[in-house]
């Protein structure tokens, strides 16, 4: 196919987007570097020929950043703030959480309401 991809302009693969969904489905909030280290730790040893640590980090995380960009385009992911050191936090939207649940083989939707009804030991609503 010639020309730019319409559906995933950042060029991410289904497998890579699935990796990002699974990591964020479990962790809920993570940096791109954390996602790369969890889903593709072998990339940590690549790009050691880059002159600066920032360039090495950018090269290692470029594919995951692209996958997040494509997920954001589809309304599944969003930026969730920034750490003091400058790394951005990423998280899933409600629609992204449902997609992550499917990726992880978990029941889709309703988990928050089910767990909210369970009394927690020591709380004011728990039965002693």
LINUR-V971853 format. One record per residue. N is the residue number from 1. RES is the residue in one letter. OMEGA is omega in radians with two decimals (none if undefined). D_CENTER is the distance of its C-alpha to the mean C-alpha in whole Angstrom. Layout:
# LINUR-V971853
N&RES&OMEGA&D_CENTER ; N&RES&OMEGA&D_CENTER
This chain:
# LINUR-V971853
1&X&3.14&28 ; 2&X&3.09&29 ; 3&X&-3.10&28 ; 4&X&3.11&24 ; 5&X&-3.14&22 ; 6&X&-3.03&22 ; 7&X&-3.13&19 ; 8&X&-3.04&16 ; 9&X&3.12&18 ; 10&X&3.04&15 ; 11&X&-3.11&17 ; 12&X&3.12&13 ; 13&X&3.08&14 ; 14&X&-3.13&14 ; 15&X&-3.12&13 ; 16&X&3.08&10 ; 17&X&3.08&8 ; 18&X&3.09&9 ; 19&X&-3.13&8 ; 20&X&3.10&4 ; 21&X&-3.13&5 ; 22&X&3.14&7 ; 23&X&-3.14&5 ; 24&X&3.08&4 ; 25&X&3.12&7 ; 26&X&-3.06&9 ; 27&X&-3.10&8 ; 28&X&3.13&7 ; 29&X&3.13&7 ; 30&X&3.00&6 ; 31&X&3.12&8 ; 32&X&3.14&7 ; 33&X&3.11&10 ; 34&X&3.11&9 ; 35&X&3.12&6 ; 36&X&-3.10&10 ; 37&X&3.14&12 ; 38&X&-3.01&11 ; 39&X&-3.12&10 ; 40&X&-3.08&13 ; 41&X&3.13&15 ; 42&X&3.12&18 ; 43&X&3.14&17 ; 44&X&-3.11&18 ; 45&X&3.10&21 ; 46&X&3.01&21 ; 47&X&3.12&22 ; 48&X&3.12&25 ; 49&X&3.10&27 ; 50&X&-3.01&26 ; 51&X&-3.08&28 ; 52&X&3.09&26 ; 53&X&3.14&23 ; 54&X&3.12&21 ; 55&X&3.09&21 ; 56&X&3.13&20 ; 57&X&-3.14&17 ; 58&X&3.14&17 ; 59&X&3.14&18 ; 60&X&-2.98&16 ; 61&X&-3.06&12 ; 62&X&-3.10&14 ; 63&X&3.11&12 ; 64&X&3.07&9 ; 65&X&3.08&10 ; 66&X&3.11&11 ; 67&X&3.10&9 ; 68&X&3.10&7 ; 69&X&3.12&11 ; 70&X&3.09&12 ; 71&X&3.10&9 ; 72&X&3.12&10 ; 73&X&-3.13&14 ; 74&X&3.09&14 ; 75&X&-3.10&13 ; 76&X&-3.11&10 ; 77&X&3.10&7 ; 78&X&3.05&9 ; 79&X&-3.06&10 ; 80&X&3.13&11 ; 81&X&-3.08&14 ; 82&X&3.06&15 ; 83&X&3.11&16 ; 84&X&-3.13&20 ; 85&X&3.06&19 ; 86&X&3.13&17 ; 87&X&3.10&14 ; 88&X&3.03&12 ; 89&X&3.12&9 ; 90&X&3.08&6 ; 91&X&-3.13&6 ; 92&X&3.00&7 ; 93&X&3.07&10 ; 94&X&3.10&13 ; 95&X&3.09&13 ; 96&X&3.09&9 ; 97&X&3.08&10 ; 98&X&3.10&13 ; 99&X&3.11&11 ; 100&X&3.10&9 ; 101&X&3.09&13 ; 102&X&3.12&14 ; 103&X&-3.09&12 ; 104&X&-3.13&13 ; 105&X&3.13&16 ; 106&X&3.08&17 ; 107&X&-3.10&19 ; 108&X&3.02&17 ; 109&X&3.04&18 ; 110&X&-3.08&21 ; 111&X&-3.10&19 ; 112&X&-3.12&19 ; 113&X&3.11&23 ; 114&X&-3.09&24 ; 115&X&3.14&23 ; 116&X&-3.12&24 ; 117&X&-3.11&28 ; 118&X&3.12&28 ; 119&X&3.13&30 ; 120&X&-3.14&29 ; 121&X&3.11&31 ; 122&X&3.14&33 ; 123&X&-3.11&32 ; 124&X&-3.11&34 ; 125&X&-3.10&34 ; 126&X&3.13&34 ; 127&X&-2.96&37 ; 128&X&none&39
